[in-house]
Amino acid sequence: MKKVIHLVIIFFFVLLSSNSFAQVAQDSWGFGFGASYPKLISTNISSSTLNYGGFLSLTRDLSEHSGFRFYGKYSHLEGTWGASQTTSIESILGGADFVFRFVPCEPVSPYISIGAGANYYMLDNPSTVGLKDNYFDLTLTGSLGILWRLSHDWNLTTEFTYQTVDGSNFDGNSASSPNGGILGGVTDSYMTFDLGFLYYFDKGAPSKICEIYSGLSSNNSDPVDYERIENIVKKHIPKEVVKEVVVEKPVRSEKKWVLVGVNFDYGSTKLSSESYPILFHAVQVLLQNPDMQVEIQGYTDNIGSEKANLKLSEKRAQMIKNYLVARGIDGNRLKVVGYGEAKPIADNKTADGRSMNRRIEFKILN
């Protein structure tokens, strides 16, 4: 039996690892279902172990992190009053909650939710004489859960939910409950442990937030062709054209120096190892031309928001300036500008194109 359990655990984690980079959508619709184990808490009767239930849900994700969930839950609960009296409760809860996921791009994503619903419950053999057979009460809910991504569309869900009923009759005893619940000191509460599946049947555009994870994976298996990138860059370098014109003042032609091969780790200012020989050469050129003033221009690809890319490109340009200054270049000769994802020189739909757009350019100012 232990071997079977170990094999199931190993299979489960292998399945998770194989789907670590399954595509996450910016928005989506999902259908959920599963089984529940309910248990009475903060009630006047002692909870029994003969409890069971199930649930159905419809999820509307508005973004990678958050969304709304509409659900229906059935719970059968039992408890004892005194030595021999057993009360049975049949609960049907329908409601909605707001769900927030902490790390939606990961294959294992914890989440929380809070919501409310209408609870219709029926009592059998209540301990308080004179109670009705059924009631209809407001119920507040709070949940902690984990979403385990199994494939592109299928997910496993594990969830703990705390439910507080707006009344003290849920357990079949009208006396105030000993501890109370969220709604006050006399209300009854119960919890459920849910195990189920969530299937996304309709997905929106692929997530730009989570695309970085896919990019890291694809770059490991498909290395960038730097020679091809250099050839493309050369086509975009302005060629010097000499013309005889009569002007009142001399006009300076713009000169740019593209540092092909200067690359950064994804989403950071950390230089890759192949960047240093190129920067060393740039230092030598600047030392040999002490009057040259340069604008260091940073660029990114189009993954992520424009605002974040603009800030990142400026930080990367500043990183290059810091490197040059540390090698003896006067900082007054260097100006830092970040352009973000503007002015792409290649197609951002390909790995090579994105790599080339994540570049540093020197604009000679004099």
C-alpha angles and dihedrals in degrees: 000000000000090000090054091050091049091049091050091050092048092048090049094054093043088053091050094049092049089056098043092119101038110149115271118203129220089233134001150162122239140182120214135191139163151122130291137204109206126194132185118240132171091023136124095241128067114253119243127216093232093094131126142155149153142218146210125200143182114208126199111191111200093185140353090277107035146031147135129271127202114198148173122206133189120198132180111197133176133191140170130235114199119334103320116007114106122192123200124204126196109195129188112187124186123180151110136256141186115244127203122188118202100203108016095170094059122089088235110047123179117209143178131210139188128191151128139241148168116268121204110188136175125208128213119192097352117197092229112073115229100030117138121251093243141022139189116214141163114254129197119207137196125182143190117196148155126226114210112198110222101170143337092297107010126082135175116224129202117183143171116205130189115205127191120193119212093236145044100240099078093096093046092254118100095202118107112275115248098240104015127207142254094295096053148300099296101047127107124234139193136180134217133205109209130197118181151117134270118205120192107213097172127034133183129212118326114271116261089198093058096037090088089068091054090046092055091051095047094046091056091058098034111044119205117259100230094180090058090047091052091052091052092048092052089058090057097047108105112246118225112250120192116208131169108233134157112233135159092234130021114261117219116222114223114252123196130189114201114204099215110198098027101125138165136212113262113284094355144086094237111125121229118240094250090060097071100071089052093048090047089057090048089053091053092051092049092047090052090050104045094171094055114112118198137195109213108214121196124202136181137192121255098265110118131014122321091239094052092045092051091053093044093050091053091049091051092050089050089051089057091049091051090051093050093046090050088055094055104273114139108247091217088069091058129075123188124216131166120206099176114202094342123118099023114193095195142031112286090204092078131061091235092049094049090048091053092048090055090077147133121229130190115214111198108224100192 
